[in-house]
Amino acid sequence: MSSLSRELVFLILQFLDEEKFKETVHKLEQESGFYFNMKHFEDLVTGGEWDEVEKYLSGFTKVEDNRYSMKIFFEIRKQKYLEALDRHDRAKAVEILVKDLKVFASFNEELFKEITQLLTLENFRQNEQLSKYGDTKSARNIMLMELKKLIEANPLFRDKLNFPPFKASRLRTLINQSLNWQHQLCKNPRPNPDIKTLFTDHSCAAPANGARAPPPANGPLVGPIPKSAGFPPMGAHAPFQQVVSPSPNAIAGWMTSANPSMPHAAVAQGPPGLVQAPNTAAFLKHPRTPTSAPGIDYQSADSEHLMKRMRVGQPDEVSFSGASHPANMYTQEDLPKQVVRTLNQGSNVMSLDFHPVQQTILLVGTNVGDIAIWEVGSRERIAHKTFKVWDISSCTLPLQAALMKDAAISVNRCLWSPDGTILGVAFSKHIVQTYTFVPNGELRQQAEIDAHIGGVNDIAFSHPNKTLSIITCGDDKLIKVWDAQTGQKQYTFEGHEAPVYSVCPHYKESIQFIFSTAIDGKIKAWLYDCLGSRVDYDAPGHWCTTMAYSADGTRLFSCGTSKEGDSHLVEWNETEGAIKRTYNGFRKRSLGVVQFDTTRNRFLAAGDEFVVKFWDMDSTNILTTTECDGGLPASPRLRFNREGSLLAVTTSDNGIKILANTDGQRLLRMLESRAFEGSRGPPQQINTKPPIVALGPSNVSSPIAVNAERPDRMLPAVSTSALAPMDASRTPDVKPRITDESEKIKTWKLADIADSGHLRALHLPDTDTNPSKVVRLLYTNNGIALLALGSNAVHKLWKWQKNERNPYGKSTASIAPQLWQPANGILMTNDTNDSNPEEATACIALSKNDSYVMSASGGKVSLFNMMTFKVMTTFMSPPPAATFLAFHPQDNNIIAIGMEDSTIQIYNVRIDDVKSKLKGHQKKITGLAFSQNMNVLVSSGADAQLCVWSIDGWEKKKSRYIQPPGNRSGTLVGDTRVQFHNDQQHLLVVHESQLAIYDGNLECLRSWSPRDALPAPISSAIYSCDGLLIYAAFCDGAIGVFEAESLRLRCRMAPSSYIPPSILSCSGRVYPMVIAAHPIDPNQIALGMSDGKVHVVEPLDVDPKWGTAPPQDNGAHPAISAAPSAASNQASDQATR
């Protein structure tokens, strides 16, 4: 069936529903198989109309189609069987068993036997697995939740669960439009025509006395009446005809000067507007009606009269009346508002764009000229390019001079071509670069264009001559069009009197044009003819404005901010060149230029006041807002993916948060499942019939990749242990997942790893024959290198290289990295004032772009260049010596420095000045952590005290000593470390005696102390990058993996599992002094050892996580959100002993 025929079915379904033909509606849904009405299905299930339930399902799937379908039918028939037993209707139960359930016996004979045995019980609740079966109503509701999840996961129901969004009474609207068209063709149109039938075309009868009917008060919907002509079939398309040029004052006139070499139609005279549909003129000269309409010969006088009548009014609109019903619209639930990923880019994100085809691929450009491509599903950065000029010899002298004067450069805009094969990058100085994108993540240089003098402020792709072009605008007040493949210039548009801020190409029918905005607030429109601007309008705010169309290209919006900070989001009336709608909800003084985006032809989103604000396109008031769990800048940048299921939002800590709706979460889970199954090797071909996976309403929990090409993949058969109904209070997963229910009742067991064959461990190569103990250890923010600081004040850097075995250069325990040094062989060595640096307190902090590191080992604080290892500067000569370093989250020039004399100094590197000195501890500072959400700095010291300081005035807000565990008496002393969770609300506190979680008020929510399986003192601990786990190292060499929310131990690793036997046998007690968490992979850690070695440890591919979550007790803990983060959780100094 063609797509139009399919849409006609939806129109009929809407009409039948509006007319209350309920049974007919559902019959058509079933017979067409286009739309599965979940509400109707729910009503049938809760009403126990089992025959109707199966009949309705039969229009969409059959029992044997795939495992999801089999499970759906099995659940329904099992419930019908149990209800018959509950009514003590044995005869009916036997009939159901024989007719309905026996079909499943061929897939699981044992299961069928156990079902049959229920007939022998007086009450089937005597079966242990059915002992919690409640009444019929609750059992149906529980089963319904499972059925809905199975239906959503079933690939046969894909694209059938949502009714297409279109306005109410759409079929009536189309009929009205047809009637109005027929009425316009009447030679003697009556002012109030009487429509008596739809079976034949409408025609007004001529007046009996031959007099002309009086002119009606209203005009036609579609324009002037055409002259007589025969009408071609709907499928025939004759070329557009020329028309008389319109008035030069009409804004539509800018279309008439189209390049004659282009197949563009001239546009008829009309009211001023931004855009007028180009087919209007051609329509007036060469109209089309259905072939059944006879040709009508109008007299010239009649035609002239009608044209005059057009100018004063339009004839009455003919209406095929009907009941009014609300439109089928999206709801707030369709907006992506749930934070599901946090990516750490490492530098300030300036531009974002999702891939148009692969909807979880995100392109990012930064303020240091880097571009990166992220797979947000796996949190993997699959490509990264730092800025460099490819061919400096071909650059213009102004560009060479600009780069010599200041080499700093930023990405102003990056975006994908419409098919996603090319990406373009506009930089803050002169240059545009394009790359071709290979699906494996490779970026290949394509073209480098010295495009503008000054900054290139925006770029866009278009197809003006059926070949891909790239449009640029810049500080030189010009707009230019280039061939995207060769970089050859095609057009230059001049006319703006200020730097051009943005471009927005579009087309209407065959006419292509470009909107541009400048920082003086002017909006102009251009055709590809170099004949000058066709419109000149003022944008609200008269400063920085961007424009964008809705996804279907029918609605035009702009968003801008004035120099005073007033922001304006508006919709334009293209035909009149006027603002149609102004959206409310911006603060009076926005901090920065507000960015916006559109999605689903329904919603607008903008970043303002540290939140994301959403509007319905048809309503001027804010629909809803989201804080994205905090951490946003004042005016975050944002971007929807093509389907509107994901939203990328920039954060103030140089990261990106990915928000998702239900569809987006399902998409990411599906990708995770595929990646998980892919890591286990290629799936086996299954030719047998699918087994029945559960008897009772299953707790759908093991990951299954929904694959439309292989819908019959399934898990092994299970026993009747799944007969027990699911707890009605359990919240169902968004994406159904099917598993063996018997696993749920097995006793949970701690994952205890003592053998090196049960994990993957890598001893990093080192040329030092007598290395000093590792006192500090950090992953770089991009996750491809490890930086260690030894007690001898020397740094070591390991980098994973790209090669055939490791094409992306990822950090992995499977491939050894390179111990990296610059060509001059220089070492990064800290200044030391102590004759015995081994006893000094070392500290280290890495800049967010990985370009430099700040470090100290008892002497001056040194700032090193990470590329050359050279010392850029030193400061803070002891005494007192620095003991901890942390960068301010909003300003890399501000550093909080914990000191040996118990003070904290707030130091400005740029001006070499101590802004403030904080006093409150009694011993040296051993930990510092910023929370931008709460606007505080938390410090910890060797006095086991925690202090909270306000970032605004640096005054102390609260302090508290950590309490000793129950098995320890007296006051605690010793190094205490702190680290904020990704949610910026909960604080991990690490002391040799305990792990503890505190809230922002320094209230201890829960704690854990060494005992039983892990009795030794804690040496170091840190959150995993996604905030779900806590890794802890112990002084006996053991490693513990804890649930972050509950502090329950889920995995223990003995030192023998990761330390080679040769080292264990000759080194005595060796243990991790510091533990580092990978910034992207939540299951990879690095260990800095007391013998100077560094190990990287990760799970095996066959079991890619550290054990399973321990069972929950009945006590509820305050929830800690699991908003994933790529690297923001990695403290500058990890929580070490």
Salt bridges, closest charged atoms under 4 A:
ASP17 OD1 - LYS22 NZ 2.78
GLU18 OE1 - ARG172 NH1 3.42
GLU19 OE2 - ARG172 NH2 2.15
GLU29 OE1 - HIS26 ND1 3.01
GLU31 OE2 - LYS27 NZ 3.91
GLU42 OE2 - LYS148 NZ 3.01
ASP43 OD1 - LYS39 NZ 3.09
GLU52 OE2 - LYS55 NZ 3.62
GLU54 OE2 - ARG77 NE 2.84
GLU75 OE2 - LYS71 NZ 2.57
GLU75 OE1 - LYS78 NZ 3.32
GLU83 OE2 - ARG140 NE 2.73
ASP86 OD1 - ARG125 NH1 2.86
GLU95 OE2 - LYS92 NZ 3.91
GLU95 OE2 - LYS99 NZ 3.75
ASP100 OD2 - LYS80 NZ 2.80
GLU110 OE2 - LYS113 NZ 3.97
GLU146 OE2 - LYS149 NZ 3.20
GLU146 OE2 - ARG730 NH2 3.61
GLU152 OE1 - ARG666 NH2 3.39
ASP194 OD2 - LYS196 NZ 3.87
ASP302 OD1 - ARG212 NH2 2.69
ASP353 OD1 - ARG639 NE 2.93
ASP370 OD2 - HIS384 NE2 3.29
GLU380 OE2 - LYS810 NZ 3.99
ASP406 OD2 - LYS429 NZ 3.99
GLU442 OE2 - ARG444 NE 3.19
ASP450 OD1 - HIS430 ND1 3.51
ASP458 OD1 - ARG413 NH1 2.65
ASP476 OD1 - HIS452 ND1 2.88
ASP529 OD2 - ARG534 NH2 2.34
ASP536 OD2 - LYS524 NZ 3.25
ASP538 OD1 - LYS522 NZ 2.72
ASP566 OD1 - ARG589 NH1 2.65
GLU571 OE2 - ARG555 NE 2.86
GLU571 OE2 - LYS580 NZ 3.96
GLU571 OE1 - ARG581 NH1 2.53
GLU574 OE1 - LYS508 NZ 3.19
ASP608 OD2 - LYS613 NZ 2.81
GLU609 OE1 - LYS613 NZ 2.59
ASP616 OD2 - ARG602 NH2 3.15
ASP618 OD1 - ARG555 NH2 2.90
ASP618 OD2 - ARG602 NH1 2.73
ASP663 OD2 - ARG600 NH2 3.77
ASP663 OD1 - ARG666 NH1 3.15
GLU672 OE2 - ARG341 NH2 2.59
GLU677 OE1 - ARG713 NH2 2.96
ASP733 OD2 - ARG737 NH2 3.41
ASP752 OD2 - ARG1052 NH2 1.89
ASP766 OD2 - LYS796 NZ 2.62
ASP768 OD2 - LYS796 NZ 3.62
ASP943 OD1 - HIS921 ND1 3.38
ASP983 OD1 - HIS981 ND1 3.34
ASP983 OD2 - HIS986 ND1 2.74
GLU992 OE2 - ARG968 NH2 3.21
GLU992 OE1 - ARG1137 NH2 2.74
GLU1003 OE2 - ARG960 NH1 3.29
GLU1043 OE2 - ARG1050 NH1 2.34
GLU1098 OE2 - ARG760 NH1 3.25
ASP1101 OD2 - ARG760 NH2 3.67
ASP1113 OD1 - ARG1048 NH2 2.93
ASP1133 OD1 - ARG776 NE 3.58
